[in-house]
């Protein structure tokens, strides 16, 4: 009895101390991933070559940067899954209106499974990363500025003072936030 209670207390303490996330991958979606990995089979040497398709480095930065990066990754996955669907041969049977509604336990073909995963990615991006998508589009538009155009050059010079001032104030805000955090820590540690 005592050992059971001790185990429950230890588990509760572990869950309280460790960061437990509120989201997970549903079992059916995990099965779909495993089935697709069997279809798109590559050698372990290719899979584990220490060159990921999407770097995890940006995920260790600030929360805003993480969300923008995740929005971009989800957009890339939408394009990738759409391309994978186009590469498959045309379906021979009528498709279900919602590919994820296929009966559990039945064998789904690769097209239905890819469509299901694509729908889940689109839903996640639409519901959780809409603002980040708009920001990404505006960032991508910056790559297409015509640097040789004299009109663009003149307008850019005209806009630079207010943009420089705005960027400087953002930098100052970040420095002030750090200063306030340090001061709060010092005040908290004083007797």
C-alpha atoms as one frame of an Amber mdcrd trajectory, in Angstrom:
protein
   0.000   0.000   0.000   2.775   2.400   0.978   4.791   1.626  -2.165   1.753
   2.294  -4.371   1.126   5.630  -2.685   4.798   6.498  -3.019   4.714   5.627
  -6.736   1.646   7.830  -7.252   3.321  10.730  -5.427   6.512  10.292  -7.483
   4.524  10.172 -10.726   2.560  13.285  -9.737   5.767  15.093  -8.841   7.367
  14.031 -12.119   4.373  15.286 -14.118   4.344  18.556 -12.179   8.058  19.183
 -12.654   8.365  17.973 -16.253   6.766  19.981 -19.004   3.783  18.022 -20.285
   2.404  19.188 -23.600  -1.309  19.221 -24.285  -1.181  17.889 -27.826  -0.404
  14.506 -29.269  -0.615  12.522 -32.470  -3.775  10.383 -32.577  -3.270   6.626
 -32.884  -4.949   6.439 -36.302  -2.742   9.228 -37.658   0.349   7.471 -36.305
  -0.718   4.273 -38.107  -1.124   6.281 -41.291   2.415   7.657 -40.904   3.790
   4.147 -40.418   1.932   2.862 -43.475   3.194   5.740 -45.614   6.757   5.193
 -44.375   6.495   1.578 -45.560   5.376   2.788 -48.984   8.064   5.496 -49.212
  10.788   3.202 -47.919  14.406   4.385 -47.972  17.521   2.873 -46.476  18.405
   3.676 -42.851  21.656   5.263 -44.063  19.670   7.768 -46.131  17.094   8.412
 -43.403  19.624   8.976 -40.607  22.310  10.906 -42.507  22.198  13.885 -40.061
  20.772  16.151 -42.769  17.135  16.819 -41.839  14.776  18.256 -44.435  13.663
  20.923 -41.940  16.159  22.157 -39.373  15.146  22.163 -35.709  17.539  25.001
 -34.832  14.896  27.761 -35.184  12.751  25.905 -32.650  15.178  26.765 -29.860
  14.715  30.534 -30.297  11.991  32.949 -29.252   8.342  31.864 -29.366   7.447
  34.343 -32.130  10.250  33.063 -34.346   9.239  29.462 -33.618   5.648  30.119
 -34.698   6.715  31.862 -37.908   9.104  29.002 -38.702   6.438  26.377 -37.971
   3.988  28.200 -40.230   6.573  28.051 -43.018   7.295  24.376 -42.385   3.580
  23.524 -42.499   3.248  25.449 -45.770   6.202  23.484 -47.182   4.573  20.218
 -46.046   1.350  21.198 -47.828   3.293  21.694 -51.062   5.304  18.499 -50.547
   2.253  16.331 -49.831   0.406  17.882 -52.792   3.362  17.051 -55.032   3.467
  13.491 -53.693  -0.251  13.124 -54.484   0.299  14.350 -58.058   3.046  11.759
 -58.562   0.705   8.868 -57.720  -1.287   7.150 -60.469  -4.892   8.274 -60.923
  -7.387   6.607 -58.540  -9.449   3.724 -59.942 -12.330   4.029 -57.470 -14.381
   6.978 -56.354 -12.696   8.736 -53.470 -14.401   9.388 -50.162 -15.548  12.975
 -49.580 -13.335  13.112 -46.493 -10.364  10.735 -46.831  -9.930  10.523 -43.060
 -13.450   9.058 -42.702 -12.488   5.640 -44.078 -13.480   2.822 -41.781 -10.878
   1.940 -39.222  -9.273  -1.394 -39.807  -9.718  -1.279 -43.580  -6.741  -1.059
 -45.861  -6.498   2.429 -47.276  -4.466   3.111 -50.371  -1.545   5.541 -50.361
  -3.553   8.301 -52.073  -6.223   8.255 -49.351  -3.599   8.209 -46.601  -1.666
  11.116 -48.134  -4.917  13.051 -48.592  -5.767  12.457 -44.954  -2.386  13.717
 -43.731  -2.583  16.702 -46.111  -6.016  17.622 -44.727  -4.721  17.423 -41.135
  -1.722  19.652 -41.981  -3.985  22.163 -43.754  -6.400  22.245 -40.801  -3.558
  22.754 -38.309  -2.053  25.542 -40.391  -5.406  27.231 -41.006  -6.476  27.134
 -37.341  -3.182  27.784 -35.552  -0.764  29.519 -37.919  -2.806  31.943 -40.029
  -1.050  35.152 -38.893   2.347  33.545 -39.360   1.387  32.640 -42.931   0.652
  36.280 -43.722   3.994  37.292 -42.230   5.782  34.638 -44.297   4.128  35.888
 -47.486   5.290  39.421 -46.785   8.815  38.131 -46.058   8.842  36.182 -49.328
   7.735  39.313 -51.193  10.897  41.022 -49.917  12.993  38.581 -51.960  11.344
  39.804 -55.153  12.116  43.530 -54.762  13.657  44.795 -58.013  16.986  46.150
 -56.797  17.974  47.595 -60.220  14.834  49.741 -60.641  15.545  53.463 -60.008
  11.983  54.125 -58.836  12.291  51.339 -56.262  15.669  52.680 -55.146  14.316
  56.226 -54.675  11.182  55.061 -52.835  13.273  52.804 -50.606  15.513  55.724
 -49.653  12.405  57.798 -48.900  10.986  55.067 -46.619  14.272  54.248 -44.870
  14.166  56.929 -42.104  10.865  55.826 -40.581  11.719  52.157 -41.071  15.110
  52.653 -39.404  13.425  54.438 -36.502  10.874  51.638 -36.096  13.603  48.970
 -36.169  15.646  50.906 -33.613  12.682  51.183 -31.262  12.071  47.436 -31.540
  15.697  46.841 -30.607  15.409  49.284 -27.702  12.236  47.561 -26.481  14.059
  44.219 -26.378  16.969  45.729 -24.431  14.553  47.389 -21.992  12.692  44.096
 -21.470  15.953  42.369 -20.553  16.863  45.207 -18.185  13.452  45.000 -16.467
  13.799  41.230 -16.063  17.232  41.625 -14.471  15.933  44.329 -12.133  12.939
  42.183 -11.168  15.232  39.238 -10.387  17.472  41.433  -8.261  14.509  42.885
  -6.374  13.108  39.397  -5.814  16.433  38.085  -4.461  16.927  40.971  -2.022
  15.922  40.288   1.602
